[in-house]
Amino acid sequence: MKRLFSILLSGLILAVLYWQIDLANLMQVFRQSDRLWMGISLGMVIPLTLLTAWRLQMLMPPHSRLGFYEANQLILVASVLNMVLPSKMGDIAKAYFMQQRGHLKGSLALSLVVFEKACDLLSLLFWCVFGLLIYPQRDSLFLLMTIVVATGLIFGVLLLGFRSFAQGCFAIAQQIAPKGLRSKLQNLSDAWAEMHHYFWQDQWQLGRIASLSIFIWFLHLLQIWFFILALRAWVPFLISLALSPLAILAGLLPLTFAGVGTRDAALVFFYQPYLSAPTAAALGLLCTSRYFLPAIAGLPFLHRYWPNLKGMR
């Protein structure tokens, strides 16, 4: 029911958005696009997937037999499942697949995925704060967003870096959470504690993973700037570096299907000083393709994991 609501809300937001900008204008933007830059920007999905798979290999224990090819399969299959399962459960399924295929025990597999997603979110927040600090506009809205995003980044770093701080936060969350969520929070707390124990043993490796995560998200944001060039528009790269993470964060809100709608509306709103509404809406469609293309690429591998998926809880 929740998934149906998110799909309907995405459709409603897009309907309102496209009604205001006129679909004919939107299609004209795509007809006039630069084919070379379009191919380059869409093609960046490939190196981004490969780098994410390499990071997954780096996260694994030294004795793990997870090969680069299978790591790519896991990333792509998780992309498929994230399209159909609620709350990014495709990534939890990835942990389950690694457990079932003998790469890791269950709790460590969950810890690994929790750490992987934490690195992604903190890397996105890092670039968002960096962009907002250099953004020339200094009105109250952007000042408020800078404070909120910077606070989120600091809070995330404290959660990731200090075990006692994380345990205190989970304890408070369990006290105020509804009874039905307390067991899930306890499982997450246990996974977080194991993640701390596992990853902080090798701080050199931890630094490499963090640096790679920041670089991966730089490439994500660079891809969005390439989309702008493909649409024959222009936004200074540092300006785009400030605005595109805000739109991605809007798409992460658990309201719409895969961020569709909220992310599109955020792009139109934040880029309005630089892009026309049809061009910003076209940018929204290209940003959505960043999630659908890996999902399509993962469909041929889904049958290999489907029997395992039936046993997941």
Buried (B, 14 or more C-beta within 10 A) or exposed (E): EEEEEBBEBBBEBBEEBBEEBEEEBBEBBBEEBEEEBBEBBBEBBEEBBBBBBBBBBEBBEEEBEBEEEBBBBBBBBBBBBBBEBEEBBBBBBBBBBBBBBEBBEEBBBBBBBBBBEBBBBBBBBBBBBBBBEEBEEEEEEBEEBBEEBBEBBEBBBEBBEEBEBBBEBBEEBBEEBEEEEBEEBBEBBBBBBBBBEBBEEEEEBBEEBBEBBBEBBBEBBBBBBBBBBBBEBEBEEEBBBBBBBBBBBBBEEEBBBBBBBBBBBBBBBBBEEBBBBBBBBBBBBBBBBBBBBBBEBBEEBBEEBEEBBEEBE
